[in-house]
């Protein structure tokens, strides 16, 4: 007699599932199994206390025949607008499956369940190569413009050590040697990698801003994107609170750009600390100042002591990044799907404000530790 194993199923995430989900997250992404109380509280905050929480657009869990959780896909509801038309959106975040060799279809079932939701447009800006393969099997290709991860190296030896530390913590012992090496190279006059110092007052003036001033700038500049979040100050502050709580890459720096006439023309925010790799969170600008913004970002990060600065796809900056010694690589991939293909046109044109604070990169699940 052939015994047939009962198939698992996919259902919505419930608050009581959080300890099991956090345990799976720790096991999958952090190589540690304890479900820390701080992480359980954080999962509740971002998945159930989200300002755009939608009962019909929820994270999903894959359960076995005994009701035990063996898979999860995080789902963040979003409210976008396209030329003033409200758009119901959802971002797919972290996806994980326990013992995937025993549950080979669990990931695909989680993804299909997410895509079958009531949202008008489904997106992800953090798909790894494995998750990307699942999207592509459904004939959903990546968006190249928003998937162009990049890095601008400022101090080569320091950058090499920072990269090495991701796989070998003991590499941090080499930091003093890396700093010495970069110093010798610079004193020898070989400044190939260093960013030029910021020039004096020109047609665009950049300055360190307060968080409040940066938030107001974001709200004003987001209007130039046909596809953008339906932010108000309260909801934007919630996303910025989440982003500011991330500390692994250093403290956030808020920068604003004005023309000589005092017109707001750009703003950007990045994480940075001396000896670390800075990370661009968000950048918005009018098209004619993209070059100046990239130069100011590199110069500011260099002056702050960052060994490099990196970021995800900002299509409106890409032409300027390419011409300024920037390296591009595949790390996290952006995919968008909608039954109404007109919703995808601004994304194809690189005119969708749908990443960073507007996407998933505000969450501490991406690049942060928990006590």
N, C-alpha and C positions, 0 to 999 in steps of 0.2 A: 504494500500500500504506500503510495507517494504522499508524504506530508507536505502541504503547501503553507508557506509562511504568509501570515496576514500582512497586507500592505499598510504602510503608514499613510497619514493624511496631513493636509495643510489646513490650518485654521488661524483666526486672528489672535494676536498677542493679547493676553490678559494680564492685569497687574500681578496676580499671584505667580505668573510664569517668570518674573524677573530674576529671582535667584538662580534658576536653572539656566536662563539665557546668559546671565553674567558669567556663570561658571563656564559655559561653553565658549564665551568670548575670551575669557582669560586663557582657557586651554588652547584655543585656536590661534590667537594673535599675540598673547603675552607669555606663552610657555609657562604659565603658572595657573593652578587650578582653583585656589580659594576665591569665593565670590565676596569681594570686599564690600562692606556696607556702604562706603562712599560711592562705589560704582553702581550699586543697586539704586541708591537715591538718584544718581545722575541719569540712569536709564529711565527712571520714572519721570524725571523732569523733562527730558527731551522727547520722550515718546508719548507721554500722557498729559504733561502740562505745557506742551508746545502752544504758542499763541494762536496757531492756525490748526489746532487739533481738529480732526475730522473723524467722526465715529465710523464713517464708511471707508476711510482710507487709513488703514492701520497696518502696523508691522505684522509679519506672518511667522508662524512657527510650524515646523514639520515634526509630527509626533509618530512614534511607533505604535504597534498594536496594543501596547500596554499603557499608552497615553504619555510616555516619557518623551521629553523634547530632545530631538536629535538634529535639528536644523533651525535656522533663523535668517530672516532678511529684514533689516531695519528699513522702515519707510517713513519719510518725512513729508507731510502734506505741505503744499505751497499754494499761495494765491498770487497768480501772475495776471498781467493784463497785456493785451495786444492792441495797440492804438486805442486804448480806452475800453476795450472789450474784456470783461472778466474771464479768466482762464483758470480752471481747476487743474492743479498740477500735483505731481508726487515725485519725489526723489527716492531712488533705491540706494540705501547705504550699505553697511556691512552685511555680507552674506557668508554664512558658515554652516558646515555640516559635520557632525561628529562621525568619525569612521566612514569617510566617503566611499571607501572600497566596498563597504557593506550596504551603503545607501547611494548607489551610483546615480539614481534619478532624483534624489531629494532636492539638489540645487536647482535643477531644471523645473521641478514642480513648484518650488518657491518663487522662482522668477516668473513662471507662467501665471501664478496666482496674483502676483503683484501687477502684471500687465493687464490682467482681466478686471482690474478695479475700475471704479467709475470716473477716474480722472480723465481730463481731456488730453493731457500730455504726460508721458512717463519719461523720466530722465535719470541719469546717474553721471556724476563727474568723478567717481572714485573706483571704477571697475578695474580690478587687476586682470592679468592676462587670462586667468582661469574663468573669471566671471565674463570677461569680454567674449570668450569662446562660446559661452552659453547664449549671449545676446546674438552673436553672429549666426549661430545655428538656427535662430528664429528669423534669419534674413534681416537683422537689424544691425547695420554697420556702424562703426565708430564715426564720430565727427572729428575730422583731422584737426581743424582749426582750434577747437577747444581741448584737444588731447595733446597739444604740443607742450609738454613739460620742458622746462629750460633751466639752465644754470649758468651763471656768469662767475667764473673763477677769479678771485682777487689775490689770494695767497695760496699758491699750488700745494706746498707741503702741508699747510694747515688744513686745506680741503681734503687732501688724501687721508690724513689722520681722522678727520670727522667722518668720512665715508667708511673707513676701516672700523671705527668704533661701533657701527651698527651691527656688525657681525661678531666683533671681538672687543668686549669692554676693556680688556687689558691694554688695548691700543692707546687709551688715553694717557698712558705713561710716557708716550712719545710726543706729547704736546709741546713740552719745552724745546725738544730738538727741532720740531717742525717750525716753531716760532723763530728759533735761531737761524734755521736754514732760510726761511723767507726774509729775515732781516739781512743776512749776508747777500742774498740775491739782489735785494733792493739797494743796499749800499754799493754794490758793484755797478749800479746804474742800469740794471736789467729790469725795467719796470713794464715789461710786456703785458702783464696781467692787471696791473693796478689801474683803477678808474681815474680819469683826469679830475683834478679838483674843480669844485663848482666855480664857475666864473662869476664876475660881479653882476650887478643889476643889468638885465637885458630886457627882452620883450616879455619874458615870463619871470615872475618872482615866486620862489618856493619858500615856505616857512613851516616850522614846527607848529602844529595846531593843537588845541585841546581836543579831547574826545568829542565834546559837544559841538565844537565848530566843524569837526570832521563829519559828524552825523548830519548836520545841516547841509554840508556840501554834497554829501552822497544823495540826499533827498532831491536837491536841485539838479544835479548832473544826471541822475538816473532818468530824467524826463526825456533825454535825447535818444534813449533806446526804445525802439518800437515794442519790444518784448521785455518786460521788466516786472519786478515784484510790486505788489500793491502795499508797499510799506507806508506806515505812518510813523511818527516819532516813537510811539510806544513799542510797536513791533520791531522796529530797527534797533532800538535800545536793547531788546531782549537778545537779538542775535549778536549784538556787540558785547553784551555781558558774557555770553557764552564764549565768544572769541577771545575776549580779554582774560578769561580764566585760564587759558592755555599758557603754559610757562616753559615747556620743553625747549622752545626755540628762542626764548628771551621775551622781553617786554615789547608790547606793540608800540610802534612809532606812527603817529598820525601826521601826514603832510598835506598841505594845501597849496595850490598854484593860482596866482592871479596875474592878469595881464597888467601892462603898465598903466592902463586906465582904471584898474581896480576891479575888472570883471573876473568872476570866478571861471577858471578854465580847466581845472583838474584837481584831483586829490588821490592820494594812495595811502595804504597802511601796510606795514610789514613788521614781522617779528625779527629782532636782531639782538645779538650780544657779542661782545668781543671774544674772538676765538671760535665762534660758531658759524654755522651756515644760516644766513638770514632767509626768511620765507615771505614772499609777497602774498598778502591775503586778498587785497582788492585794489584795483586801480581804475579810475574813470577819468576821461579827459575829452576835450574837444579834439577833433582829428588833427588840427594844425600844430598841436603842442605835444604829440606823442613822443617825438624825439627828445625834446627837452625833459619830459617826465622820466624817460628811461635813463638819461644821463644823470639826472638828479638822484634817482633811486640808487644807481651804482655808486655815485660819489658819496652819498650820505651813508650807505652801508659800509663803504670802504673806510670813511672817517670814523665810523663807530667801531671799527676793528673786526668786522665780519671777515671771515676767510673766503666767503662766496655768498652769493644771493641767488635764490632759485624761486620758481613759481610755476603755477599751472597755466593753462591756455588763456591768454587775454588777446583775442584776435586783433584788436585795434592797436596792440603794441608789437605784434609779431614782426612787421617789416622793419621796425626800428631795432628790435632785439637782434635780428639776423645780422645787421650791419655793424654790430658793436661787440664782436668777439664772444657771442653767446653760443653755448652748446645746447642742442635739443635732443631729447631722449624720450623713450616710452616708459612711463611709470604708472600713471593712473589715467584711465581712458574715459572719454565722454561719449555717451550714447543718448539719443533722443528718439522717441517713438510717439506718433499720434495718428489716429485714423484720419483726422482732418489734416491733410498735408500742408495746408496753408499756414498752420501753426509752426511748421518747421522752417519756413522760408527765412525768417529773421536769423535763425540759428545758422543756416547754410550761408547766409550773408555775413556772419560774424557780428550781427547787430542784436544779439540777445544778452541781456544782463541776467545770467543764469548760473553764475559760478561764484566761488568765494562766499561772502556774506549772503549772496543771493542763491547759493547752492547748498553744498554740504560741508565745506571746509571750515565753517565756524565751530563744528562740533569737536569736543575734546577726544572723541573716539579716534580722531585722526591726529596722531602726533602729540600725545600727552600721556603723562603718567598719573596714577591715582594713589593717594596715601591709604 
